[in-house]
Amino acid sequence: MTTEADTTALTYRLPQQRKLVTELPGPRSKEFAARRGRAVAAGVGSSVPVYAVDADGGVIVDADGNSLIDLGSGIAVTSVGASEPRVAAAVTEQVGHFTHTCFMVTPYESYVAVAEALNELTPGDHDKRSVLFNSGAEAVENAIKVARLVTGRQAVVAFDNAYHGRTNLTMALTAKNMPYKARFGPFAPEVYRMPMSYPYRDEPGLTGEQAAARVISEMEVQIGADQVAAIIIEPIQGEGGFIVPAPGFLAALSDWAKANGTVFIADEVQTGFARTGAWFACDHEAVVPDIITMAKGIAGGLPLSAITGRADLLDAVHPGGLGGTYGGNPVACAAALAAIETMKVYDLPGRAAHIGELATGRLREAAQRLPSIGDVRGRGAMIAVELVRPGTTTPDPALAKAVAARALAQGVVLLTCGTYGNVVRLLPPLVIGDDTLGDGLDVFIAAIEAGVDA
Ligand SMILES: *Cc1c(COP(=O)(O)O)cnc(C)c1O
């Protein structure tokens, strides 16, 4: 795989620079925030208090004219950029013809073309079928529906630190109580949580196979090998802290699923579409899931999600059993086809691998000097730093919060995550230039160095 980035081919509409003309948030953003407080429910949070008016490549411009470096991509969504010309042209063309007919009423070709592209790009060269939806949670819900129908079983296995969404079933699958689940129950039944492979926090030397054996024994004891409809897992956990399981963990679980008639579902909503340096994170370990869920990076920012899986599983569902009014909206499909083309034109999987090398190199170097960096991990352009109290593995969520706040004050958008809230993650647009990324990394590292109360 090439890791030489061909950024010369990339062109940008906006200057790819950090430039602050006001304090953050500036007066316009403050005005919007005041209106928001009176109009938008308090339960919706925002990581960053500045209001966007434009975005391109690796920058977001706010309502006060500040240009921020974007190391979050709106949570791994705008991998091709937030205003990619191919996506913009495809969307404009489509809305000039029809915005909606409903694929379940009057179908159209672009839905079929997206399904063909997904069947081709996802891991494995077996016969596949796809269904399109709107959100990641909806894709996960439908993957579970299919698994239960085809197996005639109910139990679903999810993992510690898992994040699968905010609908009722996906809240049950998601591990973290605050803020995702607290007081929103009761949750869907027949969800069983198993220990994840978490190399930084597991006993030293625990292999992927051993971590999987721990899960397998618990599944067999607590649920029964012939009762598990599905195992659902993020091949690299996203919201839970960018946790990369030990090598062999995923394959051992997938093998067990195959041997026991269980549907193995890879939730690649965050890891999919070039993000980790391959088209899908499962590709790194040659794991071929029975069903894969996708969303975030799929359509250049338009809302679209999908499940792709073995034809014999997906075609087992009765006609009319899967769907939704907006699923596979034609504007979103046009955007997805343009986004996928963009990923191929610029070799964004290769570009993600390059970003990963650049960022990991800089952060590992910083970790040698800064004892608050407990771990640097991830794959491709999905890299995180786990922050701890120096000399321990005790999570330091206050430092993570301070780092994100300090970086923002300097004009860099960084997101935090992790079960303990102590992980700062990098999810830059894959089209970000090396200089822009390098400047963002400088600010990030300086913010860690400054500590909690600088
Ligand atoms: C974001 C995410 C979801 C939920 O997607 P929504 O579009 O927010 O519903 C599900 N799974 C994973 C792994 C995610 O990162």
The ligand as an SDF file (V2000), in Angstrom:
LIG
                    3D

 15 15  0  0  0  0  0  0  0  0999 V2000
  -21.8140    7.1020   15.1510 C   0  0  0  0  0  0  0  0  0  0  0  0
  -21.9360    5.6570   15.2760 C   0  0  0  0  0  0  0  0  0  0  0  0
  -23.1910    5.0110   15.2460 C   0  0  0  0  0  0  0  0  0  0  0  0
  -24.4920    5.7610   15.1880 C   0  0  0  0  0  0  0  0  0  0  0  0
  -24.6220    6.4970   14.0030 O   0  0  0  0  0  0  0  0  0  0  0  0
  -25.7430    7.6540   13.9120 P   0  0  0  0  0  0  0  0  0  0  0  0
  -25.6970    8.0690   12.4790 O   0  0  0  0  0  0  0  0  0  0  0  0
  -25.3190    8.7340   14.8470 O   0  0  0  0  0  0  0  0  0  0  0  0
  -27.0090    7.0260   14.3050 O   0  0  0  0  0  0  0  0  0  0  0  0
  -23.2110    3.6260   15.2720 C   0  0  0  0  0  0  0  0  0  0  0  0
  -22.0750    2.9200   15.3520 N   0  0  0  0  0  0  0  0  0  0  0  0
  -20.8710    3.4970   15.3920 C   0  0  0  0  0  0  0  0  0  0  0  0
  -19.6400    2.6440   15.4390 C   0  0  0  0  0  0  0  0  0  0  0  0
  -20.7490    4.8810   15.3690 C   0  0  0  0  0  0  0  0  0  0  0  0
  -19.5410    5.4530   15.4320 O   0  0  0  0  0  0  0  0  0  0  0  0
  1  2  1  0
  2  3  1  0
  2 14  2  0
  3  4  1  0
  3 10  2  0
  4  5  1  0
  5  6  1  0
  6  7  2  0
  6  8  1  0
  6  9  1  0
 10 11  1  0
 11 12  2  0
 12 13  1  0
 12 14  1  0
 14 15  1  0
M  END
$$$$
